């Protein structure tokens, strides 16, 4: 599932609103370990363009 979410986020990364919508929607589908991996991947891949969106989306997520 994680790889699918990454694929979707890559495809919608041209639009910040769509990116945020898809990120939030797909975060609900992932396990905690996958969510942590997604967070790390998103910050590595999209921090330059979407850091405020990532901070907002992952700000309330508690992962071990």
C-alpha positions in Angstrom: 0.0 0.0 0.0 2.8 2.4 0.8 4.3 2.1 -2.7 0.8 2.9 -4.1 0.5 6.0 -2.0 4.0 7.2 -3.1 3.0 6.7 -6.7 -0.2 8.8 -6.2 1.6 11.6 -4.4 4.2 11.8 -7.2 1.5 12.0 -9.8 -0.4 14.8 -8.0 2.6 16.8 -6.8 2.0 19.4 -9.5 -0.9 20.9 -7.5 -0.6 21.7 -3.8 -4.3 21.4 -3.0 -4.6 18.0 -4.7 -1.3 16.9 -3.0 -2.6 17.8 0.4 -6.0 16.1 -0.2 -4.4 12.9 -1.4 -1.8 12.9 1.4 -4.5 13.2 4.1 -6.8 10.7 2.5 -4.1 8.1 2.1 -2.5 8.6 5.5 -5.7 7.0 7.0 -5.0 3.8 5.0 -1.5 3.1 6.3 -0.2 1.2 9.3 1.9 3.1 11.8 5.2 1.7 10.4 4.1 2.6 6.9 3.1 6.1 8.1 6.5 6.7 9.5 8.2 5.6 6.3 5.8 7.8 4.3 6.6 10.8 6.5 10.4 10.3 6.0 9.9 9.8 2.2 7.7 12.9 1.9 10.1 15.1 3.7 13.0 13.8 1.6 11.0 14.2 -1.7 8.8 17.2 -1.2 10.2 19.3 1.6 11.3 22.1 -0.7 7.9 22.6 -2.3 5.4 21.5 0.4 7.1 21.8 3.8 4.1 23.7 5.3 1.6 21.1 4.1 3.8 18.2 5.4 4.2 19.9 8.8 0.4 20.4 9.0 -0.4 16.8 7.9 2.2 15.0 10.0 2.2 17.4 12.9 -0.4 15.5 14.9 0.8 12.0 13.9 2.4 10.1 16.7 4.6 7.3 15.4 7.0 5.2 17.5 
